[in-house]
Amino acid sequence: MRWWSVANFVSNAGTWMQLTVQNLLVLHITGSAAATGLSMSVQAAPGLLMGLAGGAAVDRWPRKLTAAVSQALLGAVAFLTAFLVAFDQLDLAVLMVLAATTGIIATVDGPACALLGNDLVPTEDVPSAIGVGSLVHNAGRLAGAALAGVIVAFLGTGAAYAANGVSFLFVAAVIPFLKAARQTEPAAPSAAERAATPRAGTAERPKAAEREDAAEGMSARDGLVFFLRRPRLVALAAVSGLSALLGRNYGLTLVVLVTGPLAGDAAAFGTVSTVLAVGGILGAVLGARLRKPTVRFVGVLAAAGALLQVLAGLSPSLTVLLVLVLPMAVAESVSETAGTTVLQTDPPAHMRGRVLGVWSTVKTLWGLAAPPTLGLLMEWAGVRGALVAGGLVVFAVLTSGLLLRGRRDAPVVVPAPAAGLTPLRSALRAAA
């Protein structure tokens, strides 16, 4: 697990370095901010369209081999981009194709690497492993963004892509030497699990398809049906979506607040971003101590973060905002870690890749819808109004849901039967 964490840190640093440089590269090629946004959407789009297929592949293929091959392919794309940049052969169309290719590979690589890390520890330590992964992700994000500026300044844009390629190859080289603490191959569903899992159109399925399912497990479509019929997973998706649409997109809302009403500059927003990153790391450390988080716990943290967002929208100065930003980031990070733990431990083992595939689609959908939604809200109500109104809506909806859920789960008191009914009760029990 230590080796895997080191490899993940290197890979995350390389990935964030490339993402930072990619935006600069598109701006250099086109001079268009719209083209920069388009390149990010093109890379994210496969997660929306092919997330289910990627998750199904992870459930069916050997996990270590899948992760190693996907990392090697991502490295090859990074090296190809570095080569094209070095020889001045990269134009916008080619860059879009490479971004889409990266997104397609990531639909398999993301769930494969997430589940592989969980296989390296005993089952009871999986929540801690997920917390460590979140910590590594945040630390790699900080290091990658910092390294991007240094490498571009001294070695050029192509060097950043080459460094990212090396980081992927490092991960691919480490994977074969990892020792799992438990079974790592996708487990075939048991007869009881097959009976409990909803299937669509079973009577109309060809015999060959049924035999294939028996050998390889359930289809991607069955993974979607499983997700939709799992109330806690649907509730988790709703909490995540509501928070994404009306809050948590602090990179967009806080930059407008700092540079607008608070009259700050780029350096001031850099300070806010640093505090956000530190809060994310602290939240990941706290999240690593979770054992059995629930969707209710995720909702409580999201509601608390929404209240802090309201206060941030009312901040009279940059100092007050900095005081609020730290707990906001901690609440978001712990909530994300808890939600990821639910996603990776609640489904049966043979369904986890598919569940992560569905989640990739859901998360990408929210990620694409949130920026324009927040942008329109800020145009209509101003940045302070957007933060306050969005936070109040999130808090009200989540609090109402938690209260209704608590009332529905409240125990029902049944009066004790009269003494004369004891023989009748015994007879009914025997009949049952």
C-alpha angles and dihedrals in degrees: 000000000000091000090047091051092051091048091048092050091052091046094047091049090051093047095051090045090055093046090052092048093043092063090050090048094053090048090050093050099042108013086220126124088197090059089051091055090046092055090053091049092048090054092047097044097080089060088060097044103033106025093109093050091049092051091048090052091053091053093050104040129065104274101221092047092047093051094045094049094045091050091049091050092050088051091051091053091050092050091048090052091049090051093050092048092049092053095039093242098125119108131170096267093052091045090053091051091050091047091051091048090052090050092051093051090046091061087070099030096054100058093034094056093041094053093040090059090052091053091062095069135050115273094255090057096052094100089053091048090053090050091051089050090053090049091050090048093054093044091049090050091055094045094045095051090049094046093049093067093045096048094045091048095051106024107020136243096295091059091062091056091046091051090051090051090054090050091055092049090050090057092046089052093050097049098073090057096052116113117212121222089212143005110322102180119091107270118226113239117258122239091257092051091049091051092049095047115087115240127194123220096355094155092054097046117112117249091243091056091049091052090049091052090049090055100041105027130245124341127252089256090057089052090058092048090049091052094048092049093049104088095198092053092048089048090050090052090050093051091048093047096048092048092048095049098047104023148355092068087109095156087069105034100039095048089057091046094048097045094038123037094012092048094224129149136226091280090055091053089047088058090050090049091051091052089049090053093048090050089050091054092047090049091051090053090051091044090055088066093060116110108178109005119183135210087249089059090050089051093050091052091047090051091049090049089051091055090050088050090056090052090047090054089055094047110137094200144016091254093058090047092053090052090053098041095066097059089040090058092044092052091048093048096048090046092051092048092048092048092049090050091054091048094051099041107032099066121068114267096258092054101048097093091051092047090052088048091055089046090052089056093047094046092048090050091053091044092055095043099044103068096053091042092053091042092056091045091052090048090052102039105015124246094286091048091047093052094045098042093043092048093048093050092049092047094047095047095045094044091050091049093049092049093048091047091050092050092049091049094048112121117256115227112222117195116242114257119254118261092249091060095058095095091048091049091051091050093050091048091052090049091050 
